[in-house]
């Protein structure tokens, strides 16, 4: 009983959140929005299938050529169409119904997976075809991702964007984890056609989810797709240094600290394994990210999101550098998992800063730039890692890349000090 007042009914007070609820992923967006729930599930399933293909193509190239440089060329082949169509696709996404656009791109990507399935089933063994399909996939994926990224802020409340992005990372990294593991299983036991075939079927999930969405035209009637539209998006980005930094720090991390093109050679020469070991190495970063996403409830309380990005990228680079020194498979997997968890934190806050700071009419174009960076950076990293490994050895490539990543993020933080001070309560782009 309070002094001078009635007794307090403690049963009427809400119970304080448990420690687990404070750190577990916030699933409110899944509860509140049926459209987001279908959208999230469909893309999680489809992305798992996509990762089987992303795993199988480099392994098949290495199987045909025994060359890490040729594996790195897959990234170079994808880079030009990905960059070009990422920018153009963002302009298209700001000009047309984004739902209809994703249905078209998803269908095209499904057809390309059918081509890969058939070539593997008949034993064509054509290196040129793998490069061509990978390049065309990059073009359609860039357009699809631009439209999809512009759709997300229309499905949830603004204050739920960090939680929605964390859930997106949960689905994303589930695919990144399961894809290589399933890919290693299928390639090692049943053959490449099974990996590509799984990808083909998985597209049905996302096509159904997008089909059930309402029309998603850009707010304000949209713009006219073209060079002028692309330039308008780039001009919007130019003077906004905090937005620009979300791209620059990721380019730095992926270009210098992404050794995935070396995984086939590392598996064979460092750990004396085959496709299964490649699958473990490829799956370790997303498994770490998956664990991080599952305990991402704390991210909604972080205000200095730019500083969190800088710290995360530094941890990524340091973990990759240490990975280059170990010849213990379990320790290598732990270090890669730590790197993946750090990258997940960076991705949550980079996505949130971008989505909050960009008006709907420009979201497709800015998402196009984002996709160019997020998917083009690792391709540049493939080329960089393969080239350095060819000239100086695998270990030098991995260690130097990790150190260059840490040095790069320090230089960027010094060049753009406002980014470390970015406050989510007052989001100044």
C-alpha positions as CSV (number, residue, x, y, z in Angstrom):
1,X,0.0,0.0,0.0
2,X,1.3,3.5,-0.8
3,X,1.4,6.1,1.8
4,X,-1.9,8.1,1.8
5,X,-3.2,6.2,-1.2
6,X,-5.0,3.0,-2.2
7,X,-3.3,-0.3,-2.5
8,X,-1.4,-0.8,-5.8
9,X,-2.7,-3.6,-8.0
10,X,0.6,-5.2,-9.1
11,X,-1.3,-7.6,-11.4
12,X,-2.4,-4.6,-13.5
13,X,1.2,-3.6,-14.3
14,X,2.9,-5.1,-17.4
15,X,5.7,-7.5,-16.6
16,X,9.1,-6.1,-17.5
17,X,10.6,-7.7,-20.6
18,X,12.8,-10.7,-19.9
19,X,16.5,-10.5,-20.8
20,X,15.9,-12.8,-23.8
21,X,13.1,-10.6,-25.1
22,X,15.4,-7.6,-25.0
23,X,18.0,-9.3,-27.2
24,X,15.9,-11.6,-29.3
25,X,14.9,-10.5,-32.8
26,X,11.8,-8.3,-32.8
27,X,9.1,-10.1,-34.8
28,X,6.5,-7.3,-34.6
29,X,6.6,-6.7,-38.3
30,X,5.7,-10.3,-39.0
31,X,2.8,-10.0,-36.6
32,X,1.5,-6.7,-37.8
33,X,1.7,-7.1,-41.6
34,X,0.4,-10.1,-43.5
35,X,2.0,-8.7,-46.7
36,X,5.4,-8.4,-45.1
37,X,5.0,-11.9,-43.6
38,X,4.4,-13.5,-47.0
39,X,7.1,-11.3,-48.6
40,X,9.7,-12.2,-46.0
41,X,9.0,-15.9,-46.2
42,X,8.9,-16.0,-50.0
43,X,12.2,-14.2,-50.4
44,X,13.9,-16.2,-47.6
45,X,13.0,-19.5,-49.5
46,X,14.0,-18.1,-52.9
47,X,17.2,-16.6,-51.6
48,X,18.2,-20.0,-50.2
49,X,17.8,-21.5,-53.7
50,X,19.7,-18.6,-55.2
51,X,22.6,-19.3,-52.9
52,X,22.8,-22.9,-54.2
53,X,23.4,-21.5,-57.6
54,X,25.8,-18.9,-56.3
55,X,27.7,-21.7,-54.7
56,X,27.5,-24.2,-57.6
57,X,28.7,-21.9,-60.4
58,X,32.2,-21.1,-58.9
59,X,32.6,-24.7,-57.8
60,X,31.8,-25.9,-61.3
61,X,34.2,-23.4,-62.8
62,X,36.9,-24.6,-60.5
63,X,36.1,-28.2,-61.3
64,X,36.5,-27.4,-65.0
65,X,39.6,-25.2,-64.8
66,X,41.3,-25.8,-61.4
67,X,42.1,-22.0,-61.4
68,X,41.2,-19.5,-58.7
69,X,41.7,-16.8,-61.2
70,X,39.0,-18.3,-63.4
71,X,36.7,-18.4,-60.4
72,X,37.4,-14.8,-59.7
73,X,36.5,-14.0,-63.3
74,X,32.9,-15.0,-62.5
75,X,32.8,-11.9,-60.4
76,X,34.2,-9.8,-63.2
77,X,31.7,-11.1,-65.7
78,X,28.8,-10.3,-63.3
79,X,30.1,-6.9,-62.4
80,X,29.3,-4.8,-65.5
81,X,25.7,-5.9,-66.0
82,X,25.1,-5.7,-62.2
83,X,26.4,-2.1,-62.0
84,X,24.7,-1.0,-65.2
85,X,21.3,-2.6,-64.4
86,X,21.5,-1.7,-60.8
87,X,21.5,2.0,-61.7
88,X,19.1,1.6,-64.6
89,X,16.9,-0.8,-62.6
90,X,16.6,1.7,-59.8
91,X,15.3,4.3,-62.2
92,X,12.8,1.8,-63.7
93,X,11.6,0.9,-60.2
94,X,10.8,4.6,-59.6
95,X,8.8,4.8,-62.8
96,X,6.6,1.7,-62.8
97,X,4.6,-0.6,-60.5
98,X,7.3,-2.2,-58.4
99,X,5.1,-5.3,-57.8
100,X,4.7,-6.0,-61.5
101,X,8.4,-5.3,-62.1
102,X,9.5,-7.9,-59.5
103,X,7.1,-10.5,-61.0
104,X,8.8,-10.0,-64.4
105,X,12.4,-10.2,-63.0
106,X,11.6,-13.2,-60.8
107,X,10.2,-15.1,-63.8
108,X,13.3,-14.3,-65.9
109,X,15.6,-15.4,-63.1
110,X,13.7,-18.7,-62.8
111,X,14.1,-19.3,-66.5
112,X,17.9,-18.8,-66.2
113,X,18.0,-21.4,-63.4
114,X,16.2,-23.8,-65.8
115,X,19.1,-23.2,-68.3
116,X,21.7,-24.1,-65.7
117,X,19.8,-27.2,-64.6
118,X,19.6,-28.5,-68.2
119,X,23.2,-27.8,-69.0
120,X,24.3,-29.7,-65.9
121,X,21.9,-32.6,-66.5
122,X,23.2,-33.2,-70.0
123,X,26.8,-32.8,-69.1
124,X,27.5,-29.8,-71.4
125,X,30.6,-28.7,-69.5
126,X,30.6,-25.3,-71.3
127,X,32.6,-22.7,-69.4
128,X,31.3,-19.9,-71.6
129,X,27.7,-20.7,-70.8
130,X,28.3,-20.5,-67.0
131,X,29.8,-17.0,-67.5
132,X,27.0,-15.9,-69.8
133,X,24.2,-17.1,-67.4
134,X,26.0,-15.6,-64.4
135,X,26.2,-12.2,-66.2
136,X,22.5,-12.2,-67.2
137,X,21.5,-13.3,-63.7
138,X,23.4,-10.3,-62.3
139,X,21.5,-7.9,-64.6
140,X,18.0,-9.2,-63.6
141,X,19.0,-9.6,-59.9
142,X,20.0,-6.0,-59.8
143,X,16.7,-4.8,-61.2
144,X,14.8,-7.2,-58.9
145,X,16.7,-6.1,-55.8
146,X,16.2,-2.4,-56.5
147,X,12.4,-2.8,-56.8
148,X,12.3,-5.1,-53.7
149,X,14.2,-2.7,-51.6
150,X,11.9,0.1,-52.5
151,X,8.9,-2.0,-51.6
152,X,9.9,-2.8,-48.0
153,X,9.3,0.6,-46.4
154,X,5.7,0.4,-47.8
155,X,5.0,-2.8,-45.9
156,X,5.9,-1.8,-42.3
157,X,5.7,1.3,-40.0
158,X,8.8,3.6,-40.1
159,X,9.7,2.8,-36.4
160,X,9.6,-0.9,-37.3
161,X,12.3,-0.6,-40.1
162,X,15.2,-1.6,-37.9
163,X,13.3,-4.7,-36.8
164,X,12.2,-5.5,-40.4
165,X,15.8,-5.1,-41.6
166,X,17.0,-7.4,-38.8
167,X,14.4,-10.0,-39.8
168,X,15.4,-9.5,-43.4
169,X,19.0,-10.3,-42.4
170,X,17.7,-13.3,-40.5
171,X,16.1,-14.7,-43.7
172,X,19.0,-13.5,-45.8
173,X,21.6,-15.3,-43.7
174,X,19.5,-18.4,-43.4
175,X,19.8,-18.6,-47.1
176,X,23.5,-17.8,-47.1
177,X,24.0,-20.5,-44.5
178,X,21.7,-23.2,-45.9
179,X,22.5,-22.5,-49.5
180,X,26.2,-23.5,-49.4
181,X,25.6,-26.4,-47.1
182,X,22.9,-27.8,-49.4
183,X,25.0,-26.9,-52.4
184,X,27.9,-28.9,-51.0
185,X,25.6,-31.8,-50.3
186,X,23.9,-31.8,-53.7
187,X,27.1,-31.2,-55.7
188,X,29.1,-33.7,-53.8
189,X,26.5,-36.5,-53.9
190,X,23.8,-35.9,-56.6
191,X,25.5,-33.4,-59.0
192,X,25.2,-29.8,-60.1
193,X,21.8,-30.2,-61.7
194,X,20.2,-30.9,-58.3
195,X,21.6,-27.6,-56.9
196,X,20.3,-25.6,-59.9
197,X,17.0,-27.5,-59.9
198,X,16.4,-26.6,-56.2
199,X,16.9,-22.9,-57.1
200,X,14.4,-23.2,-60.0
201,X,11.6,-24.6,-57.7
202,X,12.4,-22.1,-54.9
203,X,11.3,-19.1,-57.1
204,X,7.7,-20.3,-56.8
205,X,7.7,-19.1,-53.2
206,X,8.7,-15.5,-54.0
207,X,6.5,-15.2,-57.1
208,X,3.5,-16.2,-55.0
209,X,4.4,-13.7,-52.3
210,X,4.8,-10.8,-54.7
211,X,1.7,-11.8,-56.7
212,X,-0.4,-11.4,-53.4
213,X,0.9,-7.9,-52.8
214,X,-1.3,-4.9,-53.8
215,X,-0.1,-2.7,-56.6
216,X,3.1,-0.7,-55.6
217,X,3.4,2.3,-57.9
218,X,5.8,5.0,-56.7
219,X,4.3,7.8,-54.6
220,X,3.7,11.0,-56.5
221,X,3.1,9.2,-59.9
222,X,6.7,8.2,-60.4
223,X,9.4,9.5,-62.7
224,X,10.4,8.8,-66.3
225,X,13.1,6.1,-66.4
226,X,16.2,7.2,-68.3
227,X,19.7,8.7,-67.9
228,X,18.3,11.9,-66.4
229,X,16.5,9.9,-63.8
230,X,19.6,8.0,-62.8
231,X,21.6,11.2,-62.6
232,X,18.9,12.7,-60.4
233,X,19.3,9.9,-57.9
234,X,23.1,10.3,-57.9
235,X,22.8,14.1,-57.4
236,X,20.6,13.4,-54.4
237,X,23.2,11.2,-52.9
238,X,26.3,13.4,-53.7
239,X,26.0,16.1,-51.0
240,X,24.5,13.8,-48.3
241,X,27.8,12.5,-46.8
242,X,26.2,10.2,-44.2
243,X,24.3,8.4,-47.0
244,X,27.4,8.2,-49.1
245,X,29.3,6.7,-46.3
246,X,26.8,3.8,-46.0
247,X,28.0,2.8,-49.5
248,X,31.7,3.6,-49.1
249,X,32.3,1.5,-46.0
250,X,30.6,-1.5,-47.6
251,X,32.7,-1.2,-50.8
252,X,35.8,-1.1,-48.6
253,X,34.7,-4.2,-46.6
254,X,33.7,-6.3,-49.6
255,X,36.4,-5.3,-52.0
256,X,39.3,-6.0,-49.6
257,X,37.9,-8.3,-47.0
258,X,35.9,-10.9,-49.0
259,X,38.0,-14.0,-49.8
260,X,35.2,-16.2,-51.1
261,X,36.8,-16.7,-54.5
262,X,39.6,-18.4,-52.7
263,X,37.4,-20.9,-50.8
264,X,37.8,-23.7,-53.3
265,X,41.6,-23.4,-53.2
266,X,41.7,-22.9,-49.4
267,X,39.5,-26.0,-48.8
268,X,41.8,-28.1,-51.0
269,X,45.2,-26.7,-50.0
270,X,44.8,-25.6,-46.3
271,X,42.3,-28.1,-45.1
272,X,42.6,-31.0,-47.6
273,X,38.9,-31.1,-48.3
274,X,36.5,-31.0,-51.2
275,X,33.1,-29.5,-52.0
276,X,31.8,-30.2,-48.5
277,X,34.7,-28.1,-47.0
278,X,34.0,-25.3,-49.5
279,X,30.4,-25.4,-48.3
280,X,31.4,-25.1,-44.7
281,X,33.7,-22.1,-45.4
282,X,31.0,-20.4,-47.5
283,X,28.4,-21.1,-44.9
284,X,30.3,-19.9,-41.8
285,X,29.9,-16.1,-42.3
286,X,26.2,-16.3,-42.8
287,X,25.8,-18.7,-39.9
288,X,27.5,-16.1,-37.7
289,X,25.2,-13.5,-39.2
290,X,22.2,-15.7,-38.6
291,X,23.1,-16.0,-34.9
292,X,23.6,-12.3,-34.8
293,X,20.3,-11.6,-36.4
294,X,18.5,-14.0,-34.0
295,X,19.8,-11.9,-31.1
296,X,19.3,-8.5,-32.8
297,X,16.7,-7.1,-30.4
298,X,19.2,-4.6,-29.1
299,X,19.6,-3.0,-32.4
300,X,16.4,-1.0,-32.1
301,X,17.8,0.8,-29.1
302,X,21.0,1.9,-30.8
303,X,21.0,5.6,-31.7
304,X,24.6,6.2,-33.0
305,X,24.0,3.9,-36.0
306,X,26.9,5.3,-38.0
307,X,29.4,4.5,-35.3
308,X,28.0,1.0,-35.0
309,X,28.6,0.5,-38.7
310,X,32.3,1.6,-38.4
311,X,33.0,-0.7,-35.5
312,X,31.3,-3.6,-37.3
313,X,33.3,-3.2,-40.5
314,X,36.5,-3.0,-38.5
315,X,35.6,-6.3,-36.7
316,X,34.9,-7.9,-40.1
317,X,38.3,-6.9,-41.5
318,X,40.2,-8.0,-38.4
319,X,38.5,-11.4,-38.3
320,X,39.3,-12.0,-42.0
321,X,42.9,-11.1,-41.4
322,X,43.2,-13.6,-38.6
323,X,41.5,-16.2,-40.7
324,X,44.4,-16.0,-43.1
325,X,46.8,-17.3,-40.4
326,X,44.9,-20.4,-39.2
327,X,45.2,-23.9,-40.5
328,X,42.6,-25.3,-38.1
329,X,39.3,-25.8,-39.8
330,X,37.2,-25.2,-36.7
331,X,39.0,-22.0,-35.8
332,X,38.7,-20.8,-39.4
333,X,35.0,-21.4,-39.2
334,X,34.7,-19.5,-35.9
335,X,36.6,-16.5,-37.3
336,X,34.5,-16.4,-40.4
337,X,31.3,-16.6,-38.3
338,X,32.5,-13.6,-36.2
339,X,33.1,-11.7,-39.4
340,X,29.6,-12.6,-40.6
341,X,27.9,-11.4,-37.4
342,X,29.8,-8.1,-37.7
343,X,28.6,-7.7,-41.3
344,X,25.0,-8.4,-40.3
345,X,25.1,-5.5,-37.8
346,X,26.6,-3.2,-40.4
347,X,23.9,-4.2,-42.9
348,X,21.0,-3.5,-40.5
349,X,22.1,0.0,-39.8
350,X,23.2,0.8,-43.3
351,X,19.8,-0.3,-44.6
352,X,17.9,1.7,-42.0
353,X,19.9,4.9,-42.6
354,X,19.2,4.6,-46.3
355,X,15.5,3.9,-46.0
356,X,14.8,6.6,-43.4
357,X,16.7,9.3,-45.3
358,X,15.4,8.7,-48.8
359,X,11.9,9.9,-50.0
360,X,9.7,7.2,-51.7
361,X,10.0,8.8,-55.1
362,X,13.8,8.2,-55.1
363,X,14.0,4.9,-53.2
364,X,14.3,2.7,-56.3
365,X,17.3,4.7,-57.6
366,X,19.0,4.8,-54.2
367,X,18.3,1.1,-53.7
368,X,19.8,0.6,-57.1
369,X,23.0,2.2,-55.9
370,X,22.8,0.1,-52.7
371,X,22.5,-3.1,-54.7
372,X,25.4,-2.1,-57.0
373,X,27.5,-1.7,-53.9
374,X,26.3,-4.7,-51.9
375,X,26.5,-7.2,-54.8
376,X,29.1,-5.5,-56.9
377,X,31.6,-5.1,-54.0
378,X,31.9,-8.8,-53.4
379,X,32.5,-9.3,-57.2
380,X,35.3,-6.8,-57.1
381,X,36.5,-8.6,-54.0
382,X,36.5,-11.9,-56.0
383,X,38.7,-10.3,-58.7
384,X,41.0,-8.6,-56.2
385,X,41.4,-11.8,-54.1
386,X,41.9,-14.1,-57.1
387,X,44.5,-11.7,-58.7
388,X,46.5,-11.2,-55.5
389,X,46.4,-14.9,-54.8
390,X,47.6,-15.7,-58.4
391,X,50.6,-13.3,-57.9
392,X,51.5,-13.6,-54.3
393,X,49.8,-16.7,-52.9
394,X,46.5,-17.4,-51.1
395,X,47.6,-16.4,-47.6
396,X,48.9,-13.1,-48.6
397,X,45.7,-12.3,-50.4
398,X,43.5,-13.1,-47.4
399,X,45.7,-11.4,-44.7
400,X,46.4,-8.3,-46.8
401,X,42.7,-7.9,-47.6
402,X,41.7,-8.0,-44.0
403,X,44.3,-5.4,-43.0
404,X,43.4,-3.2,-46.0
405,X,39.7,-3.3,-44.8
406,X,40.6,-2.1,-41.3
407,X,42.9,0.6,-42.7
408,X,40.2,1.7,-45.1
409,X,37.4,2.1,-42.5
410,X,39.8,4.2,-40.4
411,X,40.6,6.5,-43.3
412,X,36.9,6.8,-44.2
413,X,35.9,7.6,-40.6
414,X,38.6,10.4,-40.5
415,X,37.4,11.8,-43.9
416,X,33.7,11.9,-42.9
417,X,33.6,12.5,-39.1
418,X,29.9,13.3,-39.2
419,X,29.1,9.6,-39.9
420,X,30.3,8.4,-36.5
421,X,28.0,11.1,-34.9
422,X,24.9,10.1,-36.9
423,X,21.9,9.9,-34.4
424,X,18.8,7.9,-35.3
425,X,16.7,10.3,-33.3
426,X,17.7,13.1,-35.6
427,X,18.5,11.4,-38.9
428,X,20.4,13.9,-40.9
429,X,21.4,12.4,-44.3
